Amino acid sequence: MTQQNTHVPILINNVRVFAAASTKPEPAASNLPTSNVPTLTAPTSVLIQDRKIAAIGTDNPPEGSVVIEGGGRVLIPGLTDAHVHLFATGTSLAGLTTGATGVGYYNALAAAGQMLMRGFTTVRDMAGDVTSLRQVLDAGTFPGPRIYASQAAISQTSGHGDFSHVYEDANTFTCGAHARAEQIGFLRVADGRDQVLAAVREQLKKGASQIKVMAGGGVSSAYDPLDVLQYTLDELKAAVEAATDWGTYVAAHVYNDEGIRRAIAAGIRSIEHGHLVAGPETVKLMAESGVWLSTQPFLESDHEYPNPENTEKNKQVCEGVANSFKWAREEGANIAFGTDLLLEPEKAGLQNEMLTRLSTHFDFKPGEALRIATSGNAALFRLSGERDPYKAAPLGQITEGAWADVLLVEGDPTQDLTVLGDPDKNLAVIIKDGRIYKNTLDRP
């Protein structure tokens, strides 16, 4: 196994390149024209230089290039995950809220390296103080993916992000007392237009690429049933106004139908979860409004809760997964893939399995699922506009001029997505930002 820490040119010979850059999923029809199905190129070569894809089809690499013989394997863009929590992936709830702050940073650094070695070269972090982590990873000091940071997720009192004790007064009455989750920058409780404006601007000040608000009830939180609405329309509009002034967008945590519609009316661009959408009419409204469904292929076993209330909420959410995918495909909505794994470190490795479920459980063709997890997610990330830390080059595709984030795969994931479920075995080469982080082909 090789880790190459300098940006020397890399030539990858004799590979079939995944050629797909569309952002929308195909309809769930069986008579799709061949031209709409993501394909592989004929065997070719890919030259990486100065952190980007320099040329495709060249046989004249610069002097001193590292040459990788692909042997006819499949070369795909690095995988992406549209909903992660780096500061909560490698630790439990008790560890996050009671442990020393420094431990959280070390756990996040370790989680980032593990994600990269699973093939995830770009992630969108949807709650956590990760801007400094992003800067360290971008510098190549430690291994890890590119990060689109939301910083602290913003919640109303009694909302999905309120982890204060029930006997404590609301922040607005106590003039500055904050729960531990707020102290470490994971969440921010704000009520009313003025506080929401300040909370959004605070995250932008800290380097957020996009903003996340809580617009409906949650599974893991203590005080909010799934059916409740969170934030008034005016409060949500305030968040959108503040983000728009900075050239970026707002994503909203929400499961229920009415909350989704309120978020759309406020100008929110991405619905995180959406599993309890009531029918195709709301998904059609999302499609017509250009609003993304950033969702997760959950199974009940993905999360475990210590009490029956949260367990029942988890069951309700998981029962809605199949319908939300089905209606999104039928109505032509933009679908993003994410995992939302957190607070159960032993389950972090489910990230790859959850990707494969798009094909094994939810009827996506393997190539279409792969497109969603590469160029599809990248199109959502690009909504960050002027706050996009990686706007200098295309992302999530293998084209000349794109960022050099690529994986060389044993097997053909366009025919069998499950090969990506075992990254240790089936990812022969991992390259991110033009650096080699794994290469099993250099072994004798």
SVG drawing of the C-alpha trace seen along z (x, -y; Angstrom):
<svg xmlns="http://www.w3.org/2000/svg" viewBox="-50 -41 62 51">
<polyline fill="none" stroke="black" stroke-width="0.4" points="0.0,0.0 1.3,-3.4 0.7,-6.9 2.1,-9.6 2.2,-13.0 3.4,-15.1 1.7,-16.1 3.8,-14.2 2.1,-13.4 0.3,-10.1 -0.5,-8.1 -3.2,-5.4 -3.0,-3.0 -5.6,-0.6 -8.7,-1.6 -12.4,-1.8 -13.6,-5.1 -17.1,-5.7 -18.6,-8.3 -21.5,-9.9 -22.1,-13.4 -25.9,-13.8 -27.5,-15.0 -31.0,-13.5 -32.0,-9.9 -33.6,-8.0 -37.3,-7.2 -38.1,-3.8 -38.9,-2.4 -37.6,0.7 -37.5,-0.7 -34.8,-3.4 -32.9,-4.2 -29.3,-3.0 -28.0,-6.5 -29.5,-7.4 -27.7,-4.6 -24.2,-5.5 -21.5,-3.7 -17.9,-2.8 -15.4,-4.0 -13.2,-1.7 -9.8,-1.0 -7.9,-4.3 -5.4,-6.2 -5.9,-9.0 -3.1,-11.5 -3.3,-13.4 -1.2,-16.5 -1.3,-19.5 -4.2,-18.0 -6.5,-17.7 -7.3,-15.4 -4.8,-16.7 -5.7,-14.4 -7.6,-11.4 -6.2,-9.1 -2.6,-10.2 0.4,-7.9 3.0,-10.6 3.3,-11.3 5.7,-13.9 9.1,-12.7 9.0,-11.4 5.4,-10.3 4.1,-7.5 2.6,-4.9 -0.2,-2.6 -1.1,0.3 -4.9,0.5 -5.1,3.9 -8.6,3.2 -10.1,2.3 -12.9,-0.3 -11.9,-3.9 -14.7,-5.8 -14.8,-9.3 -14.4,-9.3 -17.6,-8.5 -19.4,-11.3 -21.8,-11.4 -24.2,-14.3 -25.0,-13.9 -22.3,-13.1 -21.3,-14.2 -17.6,-13.9 -17.6,-15.0 -20.3,-12.5 -19.3,-9.5 -16.4,-8.4 -18.0,-8.9 -21.0,-8.2 -23.5,-10.8 -21.9,-10.6 -18.5,-11.0 -19.6,-14.0 -21.4,-15.8 -19.2,-15.0 -15.8,-14.2 -12.9,-16.7 -13.2,-18.9 -9.8,-17.7 -10.9,-14.1 -13.7,-15.0 -11.2,-16.6 -9.0,-13.5 -12.0,-11.3 -13.2,-13.4 -9.7,-13.3 -9.7,-9.5 -13.2,-9.3 -12.2,-11.4 -9.3,-9.2 -11.5,-6.1 -14.0,-7.6 -11.3,-8.3 -10.1,-4.7 -13.7,-3.6 -13.5,-5.6 -15.4,-8.7 -13.4,-11.6 -16.0,-14.4 -18.6,-14.8 -21.1,-17.4 -21.0,-17.7 -24.4,-18.6 -23.6,-19.6 -20.3,-20.1 -17.4,-22.5 -15.3,-21.1 -13.9,-24.1 -10.5,-23.8 -10.6,-20.0 -11.3,-20.8 -8.3,-23.1 -6.0,-20.5 -7.3,-17.8 -7.2,-20.2 -3.5,-20.9 -2.8,-17.1 -1.4,-17.0 -3.7,-14.1 -5.8,-11.8 -9.5,-12.6 -12.2,-13.8 -13.0,-17.2 -15.6,-18.8 -18.6,-21.0 -19.2,-22.3 -22.5,-23.5 -20.9,-24.3 -23.5,-24.2 -27.0,-23.1 -29.6,-25.7 -32.7,-24.8 -35.5,-26.4 -36.1,-25.8 -37.5,-22.3 -36.5,-21.4 -34.3,-18.6 -31.2,-20.5 -32.2,-21.4 -30.2,-19.1 -30.6,-21.1 -32.2,-19.4 -35.9,-19.8 -35.5,-21.5 -33.3,-24.2 -34.7,-27.5 -34.6,-28.3 -31.5,-30.2 -33.6,-33.3 -34.5,-33.6 -31.1,-32.8 -28.9,-35.3 -26.1,-33.0 -26.4,-29.6 -25.9,-26.9 -26.0,-23.1 -22.8,-21.2 -23.8,-20.5 -23.8,-24.3 -20.6,-24.8 -18.7,-22.5 -20.2,-24.1 -22.4,-21.1 -25.7,-22.9 -27.1,-26.4 -30.5,-27.1 -32.0,-30.4 -35.6,-31.7 -37.2,-34.5 -36.0,-36.3 -33.2,-38.2 -31.7,-35.2 -31.9,-33.1 -30.2,-35.8 -27.4,-36.0 -27.1,-32.2 -26.8,-31.9 -24.3,-34.7 -22.3,-33.1 -21.9,-29.9 -20.9,-31.8 -18.4,-33.8 -16.9,-30.4 -16.5,-29.2 -19.8,-27.4 -20.3,-26.4 -24.1,-26.0 -26.5,-26.4 -28.6,-23.7 -31.8,-24.4 -34.1,-22.0 -37.6,-22.4 -39.3,-19.3 -39.2,-16.7 -36.4,-14.2 -35.7,-10.6 -32.8,-11.0 -34.0,-14.1 -36.0,-14.1 -38.7,-16.7 -40.1,-16.7 -42.4,-14.2 -41.9,-13.6 -45.1,-15.4 -44.3,-18.8 -43.3,-21.8 -40.2,-23.7 -39.6,-27.3 -42.2,-29.6 -42.2,-30.5 -40.8,-33.9 -37.9,-32.4 -37.1,-30.0 -37.2,-32.9 -34.8,-34.8 -32.3,-32.0 -32.6,-31.9 -32.2,-35.7 -29.0,-35.6 -27.5,-32.7 -28.5,-34.2 -26.7,-37.4 -23.5,-35.3 -24.1,-33.5 -25.1,-30.2 -28.2,-28.1 -30.1,-26.5 -30.8,-22.8 -33.5,-21.7 -33.8,-18.7 -37.4,-17.6 -39.4,-14.4 -43.0,-15.3 -45.0,-16.6 -46.2,-19.9 -42.7,-20.8 -41.3,-20.0 -43.9,-22.4 -43.1,-25.1 -39.4,-24.8 -40.0,-25.0 -42.1,-28.1 -39.3,-29.7 -36.8,-29.2 -34.9,-26.3 -33.0,-24.3 -32.4,-20.9 -34.7,-18.7 -32.6,-16.5 -34.4,-13.1 -38.0,-13.7 -39.0,-10.1 -42.5,-10.9 -43.6,-12.8 -47.3,-12.1 -47.5,-11.6 -46.1,-12.3 -47.7,-15.8 -45.2,-17.2 -42.3,-15.6 -43.6,-17.0 -43.6,-20.4 -40.0,-19.8 -39.1,-18.9 -40.8,-22.0 -39.1,-24.2 -35.7,-22.8 -35.5,-21.5 -33.3,-18.5 -34.3,-15.4 -31.1,-14.6 -32.1,-11.3 -30.8,-8.1 -31.5,-4.5 -32.2,-3.6 -33.0,-0.2 -34.3,0.1 -31.2,1.9 -28.9,-1.1 -29.6,-2.8 -30.4,-1.6 -32.1,-3.7 -32.3,-3.1 -36.0,-4.0 -39.3,-2.9 -40.2,-6.4 -37.1,-6.9 -37.3,-3.3 -40.8,-3.9 -39.8,-7.1 -37.0,-5.3 -39.5,-2.6 -41.8,-5.2 -39.0,-6.9 -37.7,-3.6 -41.1,-2.6 -41.2,-5.7 -37.9,-5.2 -39.2,-3.1 -42.0,-5.5 -39.9,-8.6 -37.4,-7.1 -40.2,-5.8 -42.0,-9.2 -38.8,-11.2 -37.9,-9.0 -41.4,-9.2 -41.6,-13.0 -38.1,-13.6 -36.8,-15.2 -33.1,-15.6 -31.9,-12.9 -28.8,-13.1 -27.3,-10.1 -26.2,-10.4 -25.9,-8.2 -26.4,-10.3 -24.4,-7.8 -23.6,-9.2 -23.1,-8.5 -22.6,-4.8 -18.9,-4.4 -19.1,-0.7 -21.6,-1.3 -19.5,-3.8 -18.5,-1.1 -22.2,-0.9 -21.4,-3.9 -20.5,-1.6 -23.3,0.8 -25.9,-2.0 -24.7,-3.0 -25.1,0.5 -28.7,0.5 -29.7,-1.9 -29.4,1.0 -30.1,4.0 -33.1,2.6 -34.5,-0.4 -34.5,0.5 -31.8,-1.9 -29.7,-0.5 -26.1,-0.1 -24.8,-2.7 -27.5,-5.2 -26.8,-4.8 -23.2,-5.3 -24.0,-8.5 -26.1,-9.8 -23.2,-9.2 -20.6,-11.0 -21.6,-13.7 -25.2,-13.9 -24.2,-14.8 -21.6,-17.1 -24.3,-19.2 -26.0,-19.7 -22.7,-20.7 -22.2,-23.3 -25.2,-25.2 -22.8,-26.7 -21.9,-29.1 -19.4,-31.7 -18.9,-29.8 -17.8,-26.6 -14.3,-25.8 -13.7,-23.7 -15.2,-25.8 -11.9,-26.0 -12.6,-22.8 -15.4,-20.3 -16.1,-17.7 -17.4,-14.2 -16.5,-13.3 -13.6,-12.1 -13.2,-14.8 -10.2,-17.0 -9.8,-19.8 -11.8,-18.1 -10.3,-17.5 -8.3,-14.3 -10.4,-12.3 -10.6,-8.8 -10.9,-5.1 -9.7,-2.1 -12.1,0.8 -11.8,4.5 -15.0,5.5 -17.6,3.5 -19.8,1.3 -21.9,0.3 -23.1,3.9 -22.8,4.9 -22.8,2.1 -22.1,4.4 -18.4,4.5 -18.2,1.1 -19.5,2.6 -16.1,4.1 -13.6,1.2 -10.7,3.0 -10.9,5.8 -12.2,4.0 -10.7,0.5 -7.2,1.2 -6.3,-2.5 -7.6,-5.6 -6.5,-9.0 -7.7,-12.3 -6.6,-15.7 -3.9,-14.1 -2.4,-12.2 -2.2,-8.4 -3.6,-7.2 -3.9,-3.5 -2.3,-1.4 -2.4,2.3 -1.1,2.8 2.5,1.8 2.9,4.9 5.4,7.5"/>
</svg>
